[in-house]
Amino acid sequence: MIEEQTRRHFLTATSVGTAASLALASHGLGQARRRPSSRRPARKVGFKLGLASYTLRKFDLDETLSMTKRVGLKYICFKSFHLPLDSTPDHIRQVVAKVKDAGLILYGGGVISMNRENQVHQAFDYAKAAGMKVIIGVPAPELLPLVEQKVKQYDIKVAIHNHGPTDKLYPVPAAAYEKIKGLDKRIGLCNDVGHTQRAGVDPSESAEKYADRLLDVHMKDVSAAEAKGHGVEVGRGVIDVPRLLRTLARIKYEGIVSFEYEKDEDDPLAGLAESVGYVKGVMAAMRGRA
């Protein structure tokens, strides 16, 4: 297992460095002309890449938008650091305008806790005012009937986020799935692949098993498949990222894969860029351009 991961990382090292440099220069890999691979068929990739703004929790809104563009990402999901949940409608309009002016798309908000009824109402009003398509949330199980009502009323999706082995409520996607499988299909899962792996569950297998409810993905890598595992640059940890991305393509996942890079919170740009570059390199190979 270790030898296979080492071999895989070695073979992808060149594309990682190239892709990361291109991302920092704000030039997409799509601008590079590459010969089609003769070793594997091209694979259609329907998902898009984005940023979970928790990554840049130590930076203000303007810095966050700027750094998101620098690493070549277009979609963004705001944590409350960058758009507080209690924002006035006028403030939300101003922030949404800034996002648009930056050439980015605000697709969601979260992670948002919903432990009381008023928090459920607030989350949906907030998402509607900002034009968000999905709430990445952690609703209390007893509030799921209310969440379902709001989903039907607002036509805004809710993706339940798992938080790993220390989370008694939703440690892995399976725990959330069991509670929502009979509810409106707009209530689904945000598979945080790092926390899933830390809980001892293969994120590729989890994504495939619960594909019918997969609404969002938090992309990261971790140092170990156990509770003490910590965040590392994507491609340097224990997650088989190429397999995960191939799985997402095979199940025809068409949502956002958002980077939630939790390492180096005071200076995350280099590690984030490396992570984005690695994933873009794998995606280019999947499309037959590497």
C-alpha positions in Angstrom: 0.0 0.0 0.0 2.8 2.4 1.0 4.9 1.4 -2.0 1.9 2.0 -4.4 1.2 5.5 -2.9 4.9 6.4 -3.2 5.0 5.3 -6.8 1.8 7.2 -7.6 3.2 10.4 -5.9 6.4 10.1 -7.8 4.7 9.7 -11.2 2.6 12.7 -10.6 5.3 15.0 -9.1 6.1 16.7 -12.4 2.5 17.5 -13.2 2.0 18.8 -9.7 4.7 21.4 -9.9 3.7 22.6 -13.3 0.0 22.8 -12.4 0.7 24.7 -9.2 2.9 27.3 -11.0 0.2 27.8 -13.6 -2.5 28.2 -10.9 -0.5 30.9 -9.1 0.0 32.8 -12.4 -3.8 32.6 -12.9 -3.4 30.7 -16.1 -5.5 27.5 -16.2 -4.1 24.2 -17.4 -6.8 24.4 -20.1 -4.6 27.0 -21.9 -1.8 24.5 -22.3 -1.7 22.4 -25.4 -1.0 18.8 -24.6 -0.9 15.6 -26.6 -3.7 13.1 -25.8 -2.6 10.2 -23.6 -2.2 6.9 -25.5 -2.2 5.0 -22.2 -5.8 5.6 -21.0 -9.0 6.8 -22.6 -10.2 10.3 -21.8 -12.8 10.6 -19.1 -15.5 13.2 -18.9 -15.3 15.4 -15.8 -18.5 17.1 -14.8 -17.5 18.6 -11.5 -16.0 22.0 -10.9 -13.4 23.2 -8.5 -14.0 25.8 -5.8 -12.9 27.1 -2.4 -14.4 26.7 1.0 -13.4 30.0 2.5 -12.6 28.6 5.9 -9.3 28.0 4.2 -8.6 31.7 4.4 -10.2 32.3 7.8 -7.4 34.6 8.9 -7.9 36.9 5.9 -10.5 39.6 5.1 -13.0 39.4 2.3 -10.9 41.3 -0.3 -7.8 39.2 0.4 -9.9 36.0 0.2 -11.3 36.9 -3.2 -7.9 37.9 -4.5 -6.2 34.7 -3.3 -9.1 32.6 -4.7 -8.4 34.0 -8.1 -4.7 33.7 -7.8 -4.9 29.9 -7.4 -7.2 29.6 -10.4 -10.5 28.8 -8.7 -13.9 30.3 -9.7 -16.4 29.0 -7.2 -16.5 29.9 -3.6 -18.5 28.9 -0.5 -18.4 31.5 2.3 -17.8 30.7 5.9 -19.3 33.3 8.3 -15.8 35.0 8.6 -16.4 36.5 5.2 -20.2 37.0 5.3 -21.6 36.9 8.8 -24.8 35.0 9.3 -26.5 38.1 10.9 -25.6 40.4 8.0 -28.2 42.9 6.9 -29.7 42.4 3.4 -27.8 45.5 2.3 -24.5 44.2 3.4 -25.2 40.9 1.7 -25.9 42.7 -1.5 -22.6 44.6 -1.2 -20.6 41.4 -0.6 -22.4 39.5 -3.5 -21.5 42.4 -5.8 -17.9 42.2 -4.8 -17.8 38.5 -5.5 -19.3 39.1 -8.9 -16.9 42.0 -9.7 -14.0 39.7 -8.9 -15.3 37.2 -11.5 -16.2 34.6 -8.9 -19.4 32.7 -8.2 -20.7 32.5 -4.7 -22.4 29.0 -4.8 -22.9 28.2 -1.1 -22.5 29.0 2.6 -21.1 26.9 5.4 -20.4 25.1 7.5 -23.5 26.4 9.3 -24.7 24.8 12.5 -28.5 24.4 12.9 -29.2 23.4 16.5 -32.2 25.5 17.1 -35.3 26.4 14.9 -34.2 30.0 14.6 -30.9 29.0 13.2 -32.6 27.0 10.5 -34.7 30.0 9.5 -31.7 32.3 9.6 -29.6 29.9 7.4 -32.2 29.8 4.7 -32.9 33.5 4.8 -29.2 34.2 4.6 -28.7 31.8 1.7 -31.7 33.1 -0.2 -30.5 36.8 0.2 -27.1 35.9 -1.2 -28.3 33.7 -4.0 -26.6 30.6 -2.7 -27.6 27.3 -4.2 -26.6 25.1 -1.3 -26.1 25.3 2.5 -23.3 23.2 3.9 -24.7 22.5 7.3 -25.0 20.5 10.4 -28.6 20.3 11.3 -29.7 18.6 14.5 -31.6 15.4 13.6 -34.8 16.5 15.3 -34.8 19.6 13.1 -34.6 17.7 9.8 -38.4 17.9 9.3 -38.2 21.7 9.5 -35.1 21.7 7.2 -37.1 19.7 4.7 -39.9 22.2 4.8 -37.5 25.1 4.2 -35.8 23.2 1.3 -39.2 22.8 -0.4 -40.1 26.4 0.3 -36.8 28.0 -0.9 -35.5 25.3 -3.3 -32.1 25.6 -1.7 -30.2 22.4 -1.1 -28.7 21.3 2.2 -25.5 19.2 2.2 -24.8 17.7 5.6 -21.1 17.9 6.5 -19.3 15.1 8.4 -16.6 16.0 10.9 -14.8 12.8 11.5 -14.2 10.4 14.4 -14.6 13.0 17.2 -18.1 14.0 15.8 -20.8 12.1 17.7 -23.5 13.3 15.3 -22.2 12.9 11.8 -18.7 11.4 11.8 -19.0 10.0 8.3 -21.4 10.5 5.4 -23.1 7.1 6.2 -24.3 8.6 9.5 -26.1 11.5 7.8 -27.4 9.3 5.0 -29.3 7.1 7.4 -31.1 10.1 8.8 -32.0 11.7 5.5 -32.6 8.8 3.0 -36.4 9.2 3.3 -36.4 13.0 3.0 -36.4 15.3 -0.1 -33.4 14.5 -2.3 -32.3 18.1 -2.1 -31.1 17.2 1.4 -27.9 15.4 0.9 -24.2 15.1 1.8 -21.1 17.2 1.9 -18.4 14.5 2.0 -15.4 16.0 3.8 -13.0 13.5 2.4 -10.3 14.3 5.0 -12.6 13.6 8.0 -14.0 10.6 6.2 -10.5 9.1 5.9 -9.6 10.0 9.4 -12.7 8.0 10.6 -11.3 4.9 8.8 -13.6 5.1 5.8 -12.4 5.2 2.2 -13.7 8.4 0.7 -14.0 7.0 -2.8 -16.1 4.1 -1.6 -18.2 6.4 0.5 -18.8 8.8 -2.5 -19.8 5.9 -4.7 -22.1 4.3 -2.1 -24.0 7.5 -1.4 -23.7 9.0 -4.9 -27.5 9.7 -5.0 -27.2 12.2 -2.2 -23.7 13.7 -2.9 -24.2 17.5 -3.2 -20.8 18.9 -2.2 -17.3 17.7 -1.6 -14.6 19.2 0.7 -11.3 18.4 -0.8 -8.3 17.9 1.5 -5.6 15.4 2.4 -4.6 14.0 5.7 -1.4 12.5 7.2 -3.0 9.4 8.6 -6.3 7.4 8.4 -6.9 7.8 12.1 -8.2 10.4 14.5 -4.8 12.0 15.0 -4.3 12.5 11.3 -3.8 16.2 10.4 -4.2 18.2 7.2 -1.4 18.2 4.6 -1.1 19.4 1.0 -3.3 17.4 -1.3 -1.2 14.6 -2.8 1.2 14.4 0.2 -1.2 12.4 2.5 -2.8 9.0 2.6 -5.9 9.7 0.5 -5.8 8.2 -3.0 -6.8 11.4 -4.7 -6.6 10.2 -8.3 -9.0 7.3 -7.4 -11.3 9.7 -5.7 -11.5 12.0 -8.7 -12.0 9.1 -11.1 -14.8 7.9 -8.8 -16.5 11.3 -8.9 -16.3 11.3 -12.7 -17.7 7.8 -12.9 -20.7 8.5 -10.7 -21.3 11.6 -12.8 -21.0 14.0 -9.9 -21.6 17.5 -11.3 -21.3 19.6 -8.1 -18.4 21.5 -6.7 -15.2 20.1 -5.3 -14.2 22.7 -2.8 -10.7 22.9 -1.3 -10.7 23.2 2.4 -7.0 23.5 3.2 -6.7 23.8 7.0 -2.9 23.7 7.3 -0.8 26.9 7.6 -3.7 29.1 8.5 -1.5 32.2 8.8 0.2 31.6 5.4 -1.9 29.1 3.4 -1.4 30.3 -0.2 1.6 28.1 -1.2 0.0 24.9 0.2 -3.3 25.8 -1.3 -1.8 26.4 -4.7 0.1 23.1 -4.6 -3.1 21.3 -3.7 -5.0 23.0 -6.5 -2.2 22.2 -8.9 -2.1 18.6 -8.0 -5.8 18.1 -8.5 -5.8 20.0 -11.8 -2.9 17.8 -12.9 -4.9 14.7 -12.2 -7.9 16.1 -13.9 -5.9 16.9 -17.0 -4.6 13.3 -17.1 -8.2 12.1 -16.8 -9.2 14.2 -19.7 -6.4 12.7 -21.7 -4.3 15.9 -21.8 -1.4 14.7 -19.7 
